[in-house]
Amino acid sequence: MVKIELWQEILEKQKMLDKAICELAQNGYKLAECERDYKIAVNKKALELRSQDVPVTLINQVIYGYEDIAKLRFERDTAQVKYNANLEYIQTIKLMIRILENQLSREYGNTKGV
């Protein structure tokens, strides 16, 4: 690769990194919302079951079988997966940038002022 092409590819990867970081913030916010909604629903359902005289020792076993709780848990878990995948993608882009920078450095020496 020519020096300019390497540098342009690095800049392209940096743009991808910026976009991925913005998406990470959005995914993190979504994850937090899902976690909040799930915990509130679990607490409400636990109080509801307790008021129906369900033994405390059984509440934790039966609460996750309710459709609304299971749906919120699924949404929370999928938000977590998306957030984790986004983190992995960011790490991959960083690695690509480092590889390109090392290649540029090996082939052309000092890259300052490019």
N, C-alpha and C positions, 0 to 999 in steps of 0.2 A: 504494500500500500504506500501511496505517496503521503508525505508528511501532512499536507493539507487535508487529505481524505481521512487520515487517522484523527486529526484534530476535529474535523467536522463530525465524525462518528462519536467522539467523546462528548462534544456539545449536544448531539442528539440524545445520547444516553443521559446526560444531565437534565435535559428537558423531561425525559421519561421519568427520571427520579423525582423531579419537582412535582410532576403530575401524580405520581404514586404516593408521595407524601401528603398531598392534598386529599387524595382518596382515603389514605389511612386515617386522617383526622375525621373525615365523614363517617368512615366505618367504625371508628372508635366511639363516636357520638351515638351511632345507631346501636352499637353493642351495649353502651351504658343505658340507653333508653330501654332496650329489651330486658336487660338485667333488672332494672328498676321495676318495670311492669310485671315481670315474673315474680319477683320477691313480694311485691304488694299483693298480687293475686294469691300466692301461697299463704301469706299471713292472713288474708281475709278468709280464705277457705278453711284454714286451721281454726280460726276463731269460730267460724260457722259450725264446723264439726264439733268443736268443744261445747258449743251451746246446745247441740243436739245430743249431748251426753255420750259422745263417742270417746272411749278411753284414750287418754293421752298417748299411751304406748302404741295404739293402732293408727293414730292420725298420720304419722309419718309414712306408714305403709300404704294407706289408701289414698292419700291426697294426690299422689302423682298419677293416679288412674283416671282422674276427672279430665274430660276432653279439653276444657278451657285451660287447665293447668298444663296439660301435655302440649297443647298448641303453643302456649307462651314459652315453655321450656324448649321446644323445637326451634322457635324463632330466635331465642337467645343463643342456642347452640349453633345455629347456622350463621348468626351474626359473628360469633366467636371464630368459626371456621374461616369466614370471609376476612376478618381482621388478621388472623394468623397467616393466611395465604398472601395478604397484602404485605405483611412484614417480610415474608420470604421473598416476594417479588422485589422489594426494595433491596434486600441483601444481595440478590442476584444481579441487579443493575449496578450496585456498588462494585461487585466483583468484576463485572464486565468493564467498568470504567477503569479500575485498577489494572486490569490486563492490558487494556488499550494504552494507558499511560506508561506502563512498563515497556510495552512494545515501542512506543514513540521514543521513550528515553533510550532504549537499547539501540534503536536504529539511527537516531538523530542527536543523541547526547542531550545537552541542556535544552529544555523546552520553554524556558522563560522567554517571553516576548513573542511567542508564536501568534 
